[in-house]
Amino acid sequence: MSEAPSDPAPPTTDRPDRRGPPPNPIHHPLFLPVLLVAFTLWFGYDAFLTTDPEMHEHQTFNRIMYLVMQPICFRAIPRGITEFLADQSDAAAVHRAGNPV
């Protein structure tokens, strides 16, 4: 009589199971800078480049908003990139330490 093998070993994976729900894209450090750049480009186009006659009545608003958004973008872009790179280096350090999150 032959012996039946015991329970087979579960398959091993290199990646651990994810804990919790998937990450929310709104919490990404580059989400706000990209959104601000999009709005700044939109205001700049409507303020200086459009040929639509209906947009000329909003031209002053668009120019003011372009001038307000431009310095905010110049401040938010480097800050977002710095936070993104810091998050990446923290994740790499945790991974090298052997403690995957």
CYANA upper distance limits for C-alpha pairs under 8 A (distance plus 0.5 A):
 16 PRO  CA    100 PRO  CA      7.95
 18 ARG  CA    101 VAL  CA      8.46
 19 ARG  CA    101 VAL  CA      8.32
 23 PRO  CA     27 HIS  CA      8.20
 24 ASN  CA     28 HIS  CA      7.93
 25 PRO  CA     31 PHE  CA      7.82
 26 ILE  CA     31 PHE  CA      6.55
 27 HIS  CA     31 PHE  CA      7.70
 28 HIS  CA     84 PHE  CA      8.29
 29 PRO  CA     33 PRO  CA      8.49
 29 PRO  CA     80 GLY  CA      5.70
 29 PRO  CA     81 ILE  CA      7.84
 29 PRO  CA     83 GLU  CA      6.57
 29 PRO  CA     84 PHE  CA      6.06
 30 LEU  CA     34 VAL  CA      6.65
 30 LEU  CA     77 ILE  CA      8.18
 30 LEU  CA     80 GLY  CA      5.64
 30 LEU  CA     81 ILE  CA      7.17
 30 LEU  CA     84 PHE  CA      7.41
 31 PHE  CA     35 LEU  CA      6.75
 32 LEU  CA     36 LEU  CA      6.56
 32 LEU  CA     76 ALA  CA      8.28
 32 LEU  CA     80 GLY  CA      8.42
 33 PRO  CA     37 VAL  CA      6.62
 33 PRO  CA     73 CYS  CA      6.99
 33 PRO  CA     76 ALA  CA      5.99
 33 PRO  CA     77 ILE  CA      5.74
 33 PRO  CA     80 GLY  CA      6.97
 34 VAL  CA     38 ALA  CA      6.72
 34 VAL  CA     77 ILE  CA      8.33
 35 LEU  CA     39 PHE  CA      6.86
 36 LEU  CA     40 THR  CA      6.58
 36 LEU  CA     69 MET  CA      7.73
 36 LEU  CA     72 ILE  CA      8.37
 36 LEU  CA     73 CYS  CA      6.58
 37 VAL  CA     41 LEU  CA      6.59
 37 VAL  CA     73 CYS  CA      6.66
 38 ALA  CA     42 TRP  CA      6.66
 39 PHE  CA     43 PHE  CA      6.61
 39 PHE  CA     69 MET  CA      8.32
 40 THR  CA     44 GLY  CA      6.51
 40 THR  CA     65 MET  CA      8.27
 40 THR  CA     66 TYR  CA      6.13
 40 THR  CA     69 MET  CA      6.22
 40 THR  CA     70 GLN  CA      6.85
 40 THR  CA     73 CYS  CA      8.31
 41 LEU  CA     45 TYR  CA      6.51
 41 LEU  CA     66 TYR  CA      8.40
 42 TRP  CA     46 ASP  CA      6.67
 43 PHE  CA     47 ALA  CA      6.37
 43 PHE  CA     62 ASN  CA      5.54
 43 PHE  CA     63 ARG  CA      7.36
 43 PHE  CA     65 MET  CA      7.01
 43 PHE  CA     66 TYR  CA      5.74
 44 GLY  CA     48 PHE  CA      6.43
 44 GLY  CA     49 LEU  CA      7.90
 44 GLY  CA     62 ASN  CA      7.44
 44 GLY  CA     63 ARG  CA      7.35
 44 GLY  CA     66 TYR  CA      6.05
 45 TYR  CA     49 LEU  CA      5.44
 45 TYR  CA     50 THR  CA      6.52
 46 ASP  CA     50 THR  CA      5.79
 46 ASP  CA     55 MET  CA      7.43
 46 ASP  CA     59 GLN  CA      7.38
 46 ASP  CA     62 ASN  CA      6.79
 47 ALA  CA     58 HIS  CA      8.46
 47 ALA  CA     59 GLN  CA      5.56
 47 ALA  CA     60 THR  CA      7.74
 47 ALA  CA     61 PHE  CA      8.49
 47 ALA  CA     62 ASN  CA      5.44
 47 ALA  CA     63 ARG  CA      5.54
 47 ALA  CA     66 TYR  CA      8.16
 48 PHE  CA     59 GLN  CA      8.43
 48 PHE  CA     63 ARG  CA      8.13
 50 THR  CA     55 MET  CA      7.99
 51 THR  CA     55 MET  CA      8.39
 52 ASP  CA     56 HIS  CA      7.57
 53 PRO  CA     57 GLU  CA      8.39
 55 MET  CA     59 GLN  CA      6.87
 58 HIS  CA     62 ASN  CA      6.79
 59 GLN  CA     63 ARG  CA      6.65
 60 THR  CA     64 ILE  CA      6.71
 61 PHE  CA     65 MET  CA      6.61
 62 ASN  CA     66 TYR  CA      6.46
 63 ARG  CA     67 LEU  CA      6.75
 64 ILE  CA     68 VAL  CA      6.71
 65 MET  CA     69 MET  CA      6.40
 66 TYR  CA     70 GLN  CA      6.46
 67 LEU  CA     71 PRO  CA      7.86
 68 VAL  CA     72 ILE  CA      7.53
 69 MET  CA     73 CYS  CA      6.65
 70 GLN  CA     74 PHE  CA      6.84
 71 PRO  CA     75 ARG  CA      6.77
 72 ILE  CA     76 ALA  CA      6.53
 73 CYS  CA     77 ILE  CA      6.33
 74 PHE  CA     78 PRO  CA      7.70
 75 ARG  CA     79 ARG  CA      7.10
 76 ALA  CA     80 GLY  CA      6.43
 77 ILE  CA     81 ILE  CA      6.71
 78 PRO  CA     82 THR  CA      6.54
 79 ARG  CA     83 GLU  CA      6.70
 80 GLY  CA     84 PHE  CA      6.57
 81 ILE  CA     85 LEU  CA      6.63
 82 THR  CA     86 ALA  CA      6.60
 83 GLU  CA     87 ASP  CA      6.61
 84 PHE  CA     88 GLN  CA      6.72
 85 LEU  CA     89 SER  CA      6.64
 86 ALA  CA     90 ASP  CA      6.57
 87 ASP  CA     91 ALA  CA      6.64
 88 GLN  CA     92 ALA  CA      6.65
 89 SER  CA     93 ALA  CA      6.59
 90 ASP  CA     94 VAL  CA      6.73
 91 ALA  CA     95 HIS  CA      6.60
 92 ALA  CA     96 ARG  CA      6.58
 93 ALA  CA     97 ALA  CA      6.66
 94 VAL  CA     98 GLY  CA      7.01
 94 VAL  CA     99 ASN  CA      6.15
 94 VAL  CA    100 PRO  CA      6.73
 94 VAL  CA    101 VAL  CA      8.10
 95 HIS  CA     99 ASN  CA      6.37
 95 HIS  CA    100 PRO  CA      5.81
 95 HIS  CA    101 VAL  CA      8.48
